[in-house]
Amino acid sequence: MLQEVFLTAYLKFPQLKNRTSFKAWLISIARNKCSDYFRRKAGQTELPIEELTEKEWLDGRHGVSEVYAVRDTLSLLKDRDKQILYLFFWKELSQAEIAKQLCIPVGTVKSRLHTAKHNFKHKYPYRAASSKGENNMKRLPDIIPEYKIETSPEAPFAVKWEELMGWFLIPRLGETLSWGIYDMPSGTRSHAYDMKVTGRASVHGIEGVELTAREAPYSDKKETVDRTFVAQLTDTHCRYLAALRNDGDIRNYITFLDGDAFTPVWGFGDDNIGNEIHLAPKGDIQRTGSQITSADKDFVLDIAGRYDITINGKHYDTVCVMIIESRGCNVISEQFLDQNGRTILWRRFNRDDWAVDRYGKRWSEQLPDNDRLTVNGTVYVHWYDCITDYII
């Protein structure tokens, strides 16, 4: 930039009529060169989209998993929309600063920003609720209460587990629940959900109930997000029948007849029979501390010991229901249930190389201080915890 300023000044010096105005004249050249530079740069800005940390959560019977919804949505937008959203939200420039950098009027910035926000909202995978609604999440603490997990010398007990896998609500009329996700090792709450059964529903002639999960506002997030499922609870099994996705302006339900669009995420068991609700130890999982031997299956669900849990100043006698899934998922969950079959604490573990292409590091590198489990010689790393208002 300096070179271009001085070269232009040298070449145009004969045109300077009033030599006493040299300093102002030189600054004017510099200002014009800077404007030219930023104008050129504005047309070819490369946004570090891969580095954006805004994440959304992918629904499924395993609970929720992070996906880079903001990053992926930005990649669908035109360069001009990407640019102004990046400058405004990530670089936190004011509209006046953006106008100066792009060499355009502030009114143009306002117009482009409005258009870009509209386009982003249209592409974003989850529709925000039109009403902010009631927020019951104040009952959940911002930081997960300290807890202690101790192995009990007593034999594991059988338990009736009627909760929806991964979402903790019992799919029965009149049921409600609030629960939160807590990042580890910080223990801070990252997401929170209000859930309730809204009424009866039928999917392909099979009766169940419809339920909603309202993601409550948190941190600087102003709007709520609603999710809708249909599930069925019988005397022997609990299963998902359908889930609602918003594809643009279309409310798109996927059901158990939609094959790969539904089964890997929501389905469980042969012909989506669901998970058994009457649980007793089967011997498929043998556990000593953090060392686990599991049956050689794609998906194993079994009671793996009895534990005394102290959390939020209360003591619970629980059994640990472990779910080990290696079929394209590579995650483990520990679900500590009391004798009422209700979740006291839920913990998720990722195989060390889970989604390594997305995150760029193994989980033992990302979370070196978190707990680990070893299953048949493979390391899994603790990611996050969940608690519900059942224990609050």
VEXDREN-2710 file (C-alpha; in Angstrom, 1 decimal):
% VEXDREN-2710
k/r/px/py/pz
1/MET/0.0/0.0/0.0
2/LEU/2.8/2.4/0.9
3/GLN/4.6/1.6/-2.3
4/GLU/1.5/2.3/-4.4
5/VAL/0.9/5.6/-2.5
6/PHE/4.4/6.8/-2.9
7/LEU/4.6/5.7/-6.6
8/THR/1.4/7.6/-7.4
9/ALA/2.6/10.7/-5.5
10/TYR/5.9/10.6/-7.5
11/LEU/4.1/10.2/-10.8
12/LYS/1.5/12.9/-10.1
13/PHE/3.7/15.4/-8.2
14/PRO/3.9/17.7/-11.2
15/GLN/0.1/18.1/-11.0
16/LEU/0.3/19.5/-7.4
17/LYS/-0.1/23.3/-7.8
18/ASN/0.0/24.3/-4.2
19/ARG/3.2/22.8/-2.6
20/THR/2.1/23.9/0.9
21/SER/-0.8/21.5/0.6
22/PHE/1.5/18.5/0.1
23/LYS/0.6/16.7/3.3
24/ALA/-3.2/16.9/2.7
25/TRP/-2.6/15.9/-1.0
26/LEU/-0.6/12.9/0.0
27/ILE/-3.1/11.8/2.6
28/SER/-5.9/12.1/0.0
29/ILE/-3.9/9.7/-2.3
30/ALA/-3.5/7.3/0.6
31/ARG/-7.2/7.4/1.4
32/ASN/-8.1/6.6/-2.2
33/LYS/-5.6/3.8/-2.4
34/CYS/-7.0/2.3/0.8
35/SER/-10.6/2.5/-0.6
36/ASP/-9.4/0.8/-3.8
37/TYR/-7.8/-1.9/-1.8
38/PHE/-10.8/-2.7/0.3
39/ARG/-13.1/-2.5/-2.7
40/ARG/-11.1/-5.1/-4.5
41/LYS/-10.8/-7.2/-1.3
42/ALA/-14.6/-7.1/-0.8
43/GLY/-15.1/-8.9/-4.1
44/GLN/-12.9/-11.8/-3.2
45/THR/-13.1/-12.2/0.6
46/GLU/-12.6/-15.8/1.6
47/LEU/-14.4/-16.4/4.9
48/PRO/-12.9/-18.9/7.3
49/ILE/-16.1/-20.9/7.4
50/GLU/-14.4/-24.1/8.6
51/GLU/-13.3/-22.2/11.7
52/LEU/-16.8/-21.0/12.7
53/THR/-17.7/-22.5/16.0
54/GLU/-21.5/-22.0/16.0
55/LYS/-23.1/-25.4/16.2
56/GLU/-26.5/-27.0/16.2
57/TRP/-27.5/-30.3/17.4
58/LEU/-28.6/-33.3/15.3
59/ASP/-31.7/-35.1/16.7
60/GLY/-31.8/-38.9/17.1
61/ARG/-32.6/-41.7/19.5
62/HIS/-29.0/-41.4/20.7
63/GLY/-29.9/-38.0/22.0
64/VAL/-28.3/-35.0/20.2
65/SER/-25.0/-34.6/18.4
66/GLU/-23.3/-31.4/17.3
67/VAL/-23.4/-30.5/13.6
68/TYR/-22.1/-27.3/12.2
69/ALA/-25.4/-26.0/11.1
70/VAL/-24.3/-22.3/10.9
71/ARG/-21.2/-23.1/8.9
72/ASP/-23.1/-25.5/6.6
73/THR/-25.9/-22.9/6.1
74/LEU/-23.4/-20.1/5.2
75/SER/-21.9/-22.4/2.6
76/LEU/-25.3/-22.4/0.8
77/LEU/-25.5/-18.6/0.6
78/LYS/-24.2/-16.3/-2.1
79/ASP/-20.8/-14.7/-1.4
80/ARG/-22.3/-11.2/-0.8
81/ASP/-24.6/-12.7/1.9
82/LYS/-21.7/-14.6/3.5
83/GLN/-19.5/-11.6/3.6
84/ILE/-21.9/-9.2/5.3
85/LEU/-23.1/-11.8/7.8
86/TYR/-19.5/-12.6/8.6
87/LEU/-18.4/-9.0/9.1
88/PHE/-21.5/-8.2/11.2
89/PHE/-21.8/-11.3/13.4
90/TRP/-18.3/-12.8/13.6
91/LYS/-16.1/-9.7/13.2
92/GLU/-18.7/-7.7/15.2
93/LEU/-18.3/-4.6/13.0
94/SER/-20.9/-1.9/13.2
95/GLN/-22.9/-1.0/10.1
96/ALA/-20.9/2.2/9.8
97/GLU/-17.6/0.2/9.9
98/ILE/-18.8/-2.2/7.3
99/ALA/-19.9/0.6/5.1
100/LYS/-16.4/2.1/5.4
101/GLN/-14.6/-1.1/4.7
102/LEU/-16.7/-2.1/1.7
103/CYS/-16.9/1.5/0.4
104/ILE/-20.7/1.5/0.2
105/PRO/-23.4/3.7/1.9
106/VAL/-24.7/2.7/5.3
107/GLY/-28.2/2.4/3.8
108/THR/-26.8/-0.2/1.4
109/VAL/-25.3/-2.1/4.3
110/LYS/-28.7/-2.2/6.1
111/SER/-30.4/-3.4/3.0
112/ARG/-27.8/-6.2/2.3
113/LEU/-27.8/-7.3/6.0
114/HIS/-31.6/-7.5/6.0
115/THR/-31.6/-9.6/2.8
116/ALA/-28.7/-11.8/4.1
117/LYS/-30.5/-12.5/7.4
118/HIS/-33.7/-13.5/5.5
119/ASN/-31.7/-15.8/3.2
120/PHE/-29.9/-17.4/6.1
121/LYS/-33.1/-18.0/8.0
122/HIS/-34.7/-19.6/4.9
123/LYS/-31.8/-22.0/4.5
124/TYR/-31.3/-22.8/8.2
125/PRO/-32.2/-26.5/9.1
126/TYR/-34.4/-25.6/12.1
127/ARG/-37.3/-23.2/12.1
128/ALA/-37.5/-20.9/15.1
129/ALA/-40.8/-20.9/16.9
130/SER/-43.0/-17.9/16.1
131/SER/-43.8/-17.5/19.8
132/LYS/-41.2/-17.4/22.5
133/GLY/-43.6/-19.3/24.8
134/GLU/-43.1/-20.2/28.4
135/ASN/-39.6/-20.9/29.5
136/ASN/-39.4/-23.4/32.4
137/MET/-35.7/-24.0/32.1
138/LYS/-35.0/-21.6/34.9
139/ARG/-35.4/-24.7/37.1
140/LEU/-32.3/-26.2/35.6
141/PRO/-29.0/-25.0/37.0
142/ASP/-26.5/-23.2/34.7
143/ILE/-23.8/-25.5/36.1
144/ILE/-24.4/-29.2/36.6
145/PRO/-24.3/-30.0/40.3
146/GLU/-21.3/-31.9/41.5
147/TYR/-21.9/-35.6/41.5
148/LYS/-20.2/-38.8/42.8
149/ILE/-20.6/-42.2/41.2
150/GLU/-19.7/-45.2/43.5
151/THR/-19.9/-48.8/42.7
152/SER/-22.4/-50.6/44.9
153/PRO/-21.6/-54.0/46.3
154/GLU/-25.3/-55.0/45.8
155/ALA/-26.4/-57.0/42.8
156/PRO/-28.1/-55.0/40.0
157/PHE/-31.9/-54.8/40.2
158/ALA/-34.4/-55.3/37.3
159/VAL/-36.1/-52.1/36.2
160/LYS/-39.0/-50.9/34.1
161/TRP/-37.6/-48.2/31.7
162/GLU/-40.4/-46.4/29.8
163/GLU/-38.5/-43.3/28.8
164/LEU/-37.8/-42.4/25.2
165/MET/-34.2/-43.4/24.3
166/GLY/-32.1/-40.2/24.2
167/TRP/-34.9/-37.8/25.1
168/PHE/-36.0/-39.0/28.6
169/LEU/-39.7/-38.3/28.3
170/ILE/-42.2/-41.1/28.8
171/PRO/-44.5/-41.1/25.7
172/ARG/-47.7/-41.1/27.6
173/LEU/-50.6/-38.6/27.8
174/GLY/-50.0/-35.9/30.4
175/GLU/-46.2/-36.4/30.7
176/THR/-43.9/-33.3/30.8
177/LEU/-40.2/-33.0/31.4
178/SER/-37.4/-30.5/31.3
179/TRP/-33.7/-31.5/30.8
180/GLY/-30.4/-30.0/29.9
181/ILE/-27.1/-30.8/28.2
182/TYR/-23.9/-29.9/30.1
183/ASP/-20.5/-29.7/28.4
184/MET/-17.7/-31.4/30.2
185/PRO/-15.3/-30.8/31.9
186/SER/-16.7/-27.2/32.5
187/GLY/-20.1/-28.5/33.5
188/THR/-21.8/-25.5/31.9
189/ARG/-25.3/-25.9/30.4
190/SER/-25.2/-25.6/26.7
191/HIS/-28.7/-26.6/25.7
192/ALA/-32.0/-27.0/27.5
193/TYR/-35.4/-28.6/26.5
194/ASP/-39.0/-28.4/27.6
195/MET/-40.9/-31.5/26.6
196/LYS/-44.5/-32.5/26.7
197/VAL/-46.9/-35.0/25.2
198/THR/-49.4/-32.9/23.2
199/GLY/-52.0/-35.6/22.2
200/ARG/-52.7/-38.8/20.4
201/ALA/-51.3/-39.5/17.0
202/SER/-51.4/-42.2/14.3
203/VAL/-48.6/-43.1/11.9
204/HIS/-49.4/-45.5/9.1
205/GLY/-52.3/-46.9/11.2
206/ILE/-50.2/-47.4/14.3
207/GLU/-51.4/-45.4/17.3
208/GLY/-49.0/-43.4/19.5
209/VAL/-48.6/-39.9/20.9
210/GLU/-47.2/-36.7/19.6
211/LEU/-44.7/-34.9/21.7
212/THR/-42.8/-31.6/21.3
213/ALA/-39.3/-30.6/22.5
214/ARG/-39.0/-26.9/22.8
215/GLU/-35.3/-25.8/23.0
216/ALA/-35.4/-22.9/25.4
217/PRO/-33.4/-19.7/24.8
218/TYR/-29.9/-19.7/26.3
219/SER/-27.0/-17.3/26.3
220/ASP/-27.6/-14.8/23.5
221/LYS/-30.1/-16.9/21.7
222/LYS/-33.3/-15.0/21.5
223/GLU/-35.7/-17.5/19.9
224/THR/-37.0/-20.9/20.8
225/VAL/-36.8/-23.9/18.5
226/ASP/-39.6/-26.6/18.4
227/ARG/-39.1/-30.2/17.5
228/THR/-41.9/-32.7/17.1
229/PHE/-41.9/-36.5/17.3
230/VAL/-44.4/-39.3/17.4
231/ALA/-43.7/-42.3/19.7
232/GLN/-45.4/-45.4/21.0
233/LEU/-45.2/-47.1/24.4
234/THR/-46.6/-50.6/24.7
235/ASP/-46.4/-53.1/27.6
236/THR/-43.1/-54.4/26.3
237/HIS/-41.4/-51.8/24.1
238/CYS/-40.9/-48.1/23.5
239/ARG/-40.1/-46.7/20.0
240/TYR/-40.2/-43.7/17.7
241/LEU/-42.7/-43.8/14.8
242/ALA/-42.0/-40.4/13.1
243/ALA/-40.0/-37.2/13.4
244/LEU/-40.7/-33.8/11.9
245/ARG/-38.1/-32.0/9.8
246/ASN/-38.5/-28.5/8.4
247/ASP/-37.3/-28.3/4.8
248/GLY/-37.7/-24.7/4.0
249/ASP/-41.4/-23.9/4.3
250/ILE/-42.5/-27.6/4.2
251/ARG/-43.2/-29.6/7.3
252/ASN/-41.7/-32.9/6.3
253/TYR/-42.4/-36.0/8.5
254/ILE/-40.1/-39.0/8.2
255/THR/-41.5/-42.3/9.4
256/PHE/-40.4/-45.8/10.2
257/LEU/-41.3/-46.7/6.6
258/ASP/-38.7/-44.3/5.1
259/GLY/-35.8/-46.6/5.4
260/ASP/-32.4/-45.0/5.6
261/ALA/-33.9/-41.6/6.2
262/PHE/-35.3/-42.8/9.5
263/THR/-33.8/-46.1/10.7
264/PRO/-30.2/-45.1/11.4
265/VAL/-31.3/-42.0/13.4
266/TRP/-34.5/-43.0/15.0
267/GLY/-35.2/-46.7/14.5
268/PHE/-34.2/-49.5/16.8
269/GLY/-34.5/-53.3/16.7
270/ASP/-35.8/-55.6/14.0
271/ASP/-38.5/-53.9/12.0
272/ASN/-38.2/-50.9/14.4
273/ILE/-39.7/-52.9/17.3
274/GLY/-38.0/-50.4/19.7
275/ASN/-36.2/-51.0/23.0
276/GLU/-37.4/-53.3/25.6
277/ILE/-38.8/-51.6/28.7
278/HIS/-38.4/-54.5/31.1
279/LEU/-34.6/-54.6/31.7
280/ALA/-32.5/-57.1/33.7
281/PRO/-28.8/-58.0/33.3
282/LYS/-28.2/-60.2/30.3
283/GLY/-24.5/-60.6/30.6
284/ASP/-23.8/-58.9/27.3
285/ILE/-21.6/-56.3/29.1
286/GLN/-19.0/-57.1/31.7
287/ARG/-17.5/-54.1/33.5
288/THR/-14.7/-53.5/36.0
289/GLY/-14.2/-49.9/36.6
290/SER/-13.5/-48.2/33.2
291/GLN/-12.6/-51.6/31.5
292/ILE/-15.5/-53.1/29.6
293/THR/-15.9/-56.3/27.7
294/SER/-18.9/-56.3/25.4
295/ALA/-20.7/-58.9/23.2
296/ASP/-19.7/-58.7/19.6
297/LYS/-22.8/-57.0/18.2
298/ASP/-23.5/-53.8/16.3
299/PHE/-25.7/-52.6/19.1
300/VAL/-25.6/-53.7/22.8
301/LEU/-28.0/-52.6/25.5
302/ASP/-27.5/-54.1/28.9
303/ILE/-27.4/-53.3/32.6
304/ALA/-23.8/-53.0/33.6
305/GLY/-23.7/-52.8/37.4
306/ARG/-25.3/-51.1/40.3
307/TYR/-24.2/-47.7/41.5
308/ASP/-24.8/-45.2/44.3
309/ILE/-25.0/-41.7/42.9
310/THR/-24.9/-38.5/45.0
311/ILE/-26.0/-35.4/43.0
312/ASN/-27.7/-32.1/44.0
313/GLY/-27.4/-33.1/47.7
314/LYS/-29.5/-36.3/47.1
315/HIS/-28.6/-40.0/47.1
316/TYR/-29.8/-42.5/44.5
317/ASP/-29.6/-46.2/44.2
318/THR/-29.3/-46.9/40.5
319/VAL/-28.4/-49.4/37.8
320/CYS/-26.3/-48.3/34.9
321/VAL/-27.9/-49.1/31.5
322/MET/-25.1/-49.0/28.9
323/ILE/-25.7/-48.6/25.2
324/ILE/-22.8/-49.4/23.0
325/GLU/-23.3/-48.8/19.3
326/SER/-20.5/-49.5/16.8
327/ARG/-22.6/-49.6/13.6
328/GLY/-21.7/-46.3/12.0
329/CYS/-22.2/-44.4/15.3
330/ASN/-19.3/-45.3/17.6
331/VAL/-20.8/-43.8/20.7
332/ILE/-21.5/-45.1/24.2
333/SER/-24.0/-43.9/26.8
334/GLU/-24.2/-44.5/30.5
335/GLN/-27.8/-44.0/31.8
336/PHE/-28.2/-44.3/35.5
337/LEU/-31.8/-45.3/36.4
338/ASP/-33.4/-45.4/39.8
339/GLN/-35.9/-48.1/40.8
340/ASN/-38.7/-46.0/39.3
341/GLY/-37.0/-46.4/35.9
342/ARG/-36.2/-42.6/35.8
343/THR/-32.9/-41.1/34.6
344/ILE/-30.7/-39.7/37.4
345/LEU/-27.7/-39.0/35.2
346/TRP/-26.9/-39.6/31.5
347/ARG/-23.3/-39.5/30.2
348/ARG/-22.1/-39.7/26.6
349/PHE/-18.8/-41.0/25.4
350/ASN/-17.3/-40.8/21.9
351/ARG/-14.9/-43.3/20.4
352/ASP/-11.6/-41.5/20.2
353/ASP/-11.8/-41.2/16.4
354/TRP/-15.5/-40.3/16.3
355/ALA/-16.1/-37.6/13.6
356/VAL/-12.4/-36.8/13.5
357/ASP/-12.7/-35.5/10.0
358/ARG/-15.2/-32.9/11.2
359/TYR/-13.5/-31.9/14.4
360/GLY/-9.9/-32.2/13.2
361/LYS/-8.7/-33.9/16.4
362/ARG/-9.2/-37.1/18.4
363/TRP/-11.3/-36.7/21.4
364/SER/-8.4/-37.6/23.7
365/GLU/-6.7/-34.5/22.3
366/GLN/-9.8/-32.3/22.5
367/LEU/-10.8/-33.3/26.0
368/PRO/-7.6/-34.7/27.6
369/ASP/-8.9/-34.4/31.2
370/ASN/-12.2/-36.1/30.7
371/ASP/-13.1/-39.6/31.8
372/ARG/-12.4/-42.5/29.5
373/LEU/-13.8/-46.0/29.0
374/THR/-12.1/-48.8/27.2
375/VAL/-14.4/-51.3/25.4
376/ASN/-12.9/-54.4/23.9
377/GLY/-9.6/-52.5/23.7
378/THR/-11.0/-49.3/22.1
379/VAL/-10.9/-46.0/23.9
380/TYR/-14.0/-43.8/24.3
381/VAL/-13.9/-40.3/25.8
382/HIS/-16.5/-38.6/27.9
383/TRP/-18.2/-35.7/26.0
384/TYR/-21.2/-34.3/27.8
385/ASP/-23.8/-35.0/30.5
386/CYS/-27.6/-34.7/30.8
387/ILE/-29.8/-34.2/33.8
388/THR/-33.6/-33.7/34.1
389/ASP/-35.9/-31.8/36.4
390/TYR/-36.7/-35.2/38.0
391/ILE/-33.7/-34.7/40.3
392/ILE/-34.1/-30.9/40.8
END
